[in-house]
Structure formats: C-alpha cells, structure tokens
Amino acid sequence: MAKHLARMAHLTYFNGRGRGEIIRMMLSAAKIPFTETFLTERKPFEKLIEDGVLPFKQVPLLRIDDMELVQTGAIVRYVAKKGGMYGADDKESALIDMYYEGSRDFYFHFLTVIFMKTEEQVIKDARTAADDKYFPALEKRLKETGTGYLVGSSLTMADVGFLEVLLLCVEYGGDDFLDGHPEVKQYYQRLVALPYIAEFLKGPLRKRKNDEQYVTEVKRVLNRQ
Ligand SMILES: N[C@@H](CCC(=O)N[C@@H](CS)C(=O)NCC(=O)O)C(=O)O
C-alpha cells in the first residue's frame, strides 16, 4: 500500500480546469494514479513559493518520480513519455509537439472564459478559429494518417490536446458545433469512447466548467482583483 502511494503522482492546482485539466487527462490516459491538492487560499500558495518548489511562482505543480515539476508543457511531455504517448522516434515526437502546440493555441480561447471573456465571446472566437484553422488542419492530418490518430497509430499527447478543446467546443458551443466537419466529429466520438477517457470524463477527476466561484478562488490565491 505504502509503496503504491509513494509511486502516485500528486497535482497541485486550483479546483478547476485551467492549465491543470490537460495534466489530469494525460495522467488518466497514461494510467498513472494521482491525488490532488486544490489551492483555494493565498497562504498555501505562498508556502509553496517559500519552500522553493515553484521556481516561477506559478502552478500547476506535479510531484512525480521524486521530482517537483512545473510548466505545463514539461509536465505533459514527461507524462506522455511515461505513457508511450510521445511517438516512436524523434520525427514522430516533433510532429506530436507540432500538433500539441496547435491544440494549445486553440485551447487558449477557452482558458480565460469568465476571467476575461463571456461564454458568448468565447464560442464566437472559437468557432472562427475552428473553421479557419483547426478543423481543416485536423481533417487534412487525419486523412493523411488514416489511423484515426494525429501521429502514428495510437493515442498521443497531440490527440489528448485536441480532445481537450473539442470537448469544450461541444460543451460550450452545443452538440452541433462539429456538425459541418464529419471527420472531426468522428475523431472526437472515437476519442471520448476510449475506455480510460470515458472513465475520466464521467469520474470525479474531471473538473467543472469555469464559474464565478472558481474565478474568485483563483483571484484570491493569486492576489488579483
Ligand atoms: N507557462 C506556465 C504558466 C503557468 C501559469 O501562468 N500559471 C498561473 C495559474 S494558471 C499562475 O500560477 N500564475 C501566477 C503568476 O504568474 O504569478 C505553464 O504553462 O505552466
């Protein structure tokens, strides 16, 4: 029992999605068990800074394999490597990075919902970006691979990155958000049906949409008005 717990990862972030959700999704896809600490007050955040575990005074923080990792991209890549989701060689890894980074640009539309933009603005901007850039890119790439995945023939961090955003497109924009893009819709439906993804999505690790309470907590922790 103790040995198992020692190997567990531990995520410190807010009790919401933000930059933490991709880490939760990746840990779940990599089948790495983890526990969480939610920052809801300023003091525990300051304590982490005083303890020297947040070099950039930022979260998320993932404790894993005797390391204290910050920077979402570094964390996601480490988990991807452990979970066999970072390609078979350097070229595949580079392509995975390329699509993953594209998914982050797309995701950025949703990151600040309620903090800086209304849901309506976010849906409108995401719709424009999806039609202009991201859905055509996904369609082209999925045709090229023909495997149902963006790189290679199994799930990688690039797919998890896009899945995170597609979930938000549907959640915020409605079930018909993907209707004009059958390949993207099929891709999305196949990914959400993967057993470990389906389990994550219906379980307690999946965090709720941004709401006023979440925004207030984050601002309190970060000392922002
Ligand atoms: N590049 C970093 C950005 C992390 C970041 O901005 N975290 C926010 C919370 S979502 C934070 O801790 N901000 C505090 C600050 O920048 O002072 C990453 O991707 O992890």
The ligand as an SDF file (V2000), in Angstrom:
LIG
                    3D

 20 19  0  0  0  0  0  0  0  0999 V2000
    3.8480   28.6700  -18.6540 N   0  0  0  0  0  0  0  0  0  0  0  0
    3.2670   28.2610  -17.4020 C   0  0  0  0  0  0  0  0  0  0  0  0
    2.2240   29.2800  -16.9950 C   0  0  0  0  0  0  0  0  0  0  0  0
    1.6630   28.9290  -15.6220 C   0  0  0  0  0  0  0  0  0  0  0  0
    0.7250   29.9970  -15.1170 C   0  0  0  0  0  0  0  0  0  0  0  0
    0.5860   31.1140  -15.6580 O   0  0  0  0  0  0  0  0  0  0  0  0
    0.0650   29.6500  -14.0110 N   0  0  0  0  0  0  0  0  0  0  0  0
   -0.8230   30.5830  -13.3650 C   0  0  0  0  0  0  0  0  0  0  0  0
   -2.0730   29.8650  -12.8900 C   0  0  0  0  0  0  0  0  0  0  0  0
   -2.9530   29.1580  -14.2360 S   0  0  0  0  0  0  0  0  0  0  0  0
   -0.0750   31.1290  -12.1690 C   0  0  0  0  0  0  0  0  0  0  0  0
    0.3500   30.4010  -11.3120 O   0  0  0  0  0  0  0  0  0  0  0  0
    0.0920   32.4550  -12.1570 N   0  0  0  0  0  0  0  0  0  0  0  0
    0.7460   33.1380  -11.1100 C   0  0  0  0  0  0  0  0  0  0  0  0
    1.7430   34.1330  -11.6350 C   0  0  0  0  0  0  0  0  0  0  0  0
    2.0910   34.0800  -12.8240 O   0  0  0  0  0  0  0  0  0  0  0  0
    2.1580   34.9670  -10.8360 O   0  0  0  0  0  0  0  0  0  0  0  0
    2.6350   26.8860  -17.5450 C   0  0  0  0  0  0  0  0  0  0  0  0
    2.1820   26.5690  -18.6570 O   0  0  0  0  0  0  0  0  0  0  0  0
    2.5910   26.1320  -16.5760 O   0  0  0  0  0  0  0  0  0  0  0  0
  1  2  1  0
  2  3  1  0
  2 18  1  0
  3  4  1  0
  4  5  1  0
  5  6  2  0
  5  7  1  0
  7  8  1  0
  8  9  1  0
  8 11  1  0
  9 10  1  0
 11 12  2  0
 11 13  1  0
 13 14  1  0
 14 15  1  0
 15 16  2  0
 15 17  1  0
 18 19  2  0
 18 20  1  0
M  END
$$$$
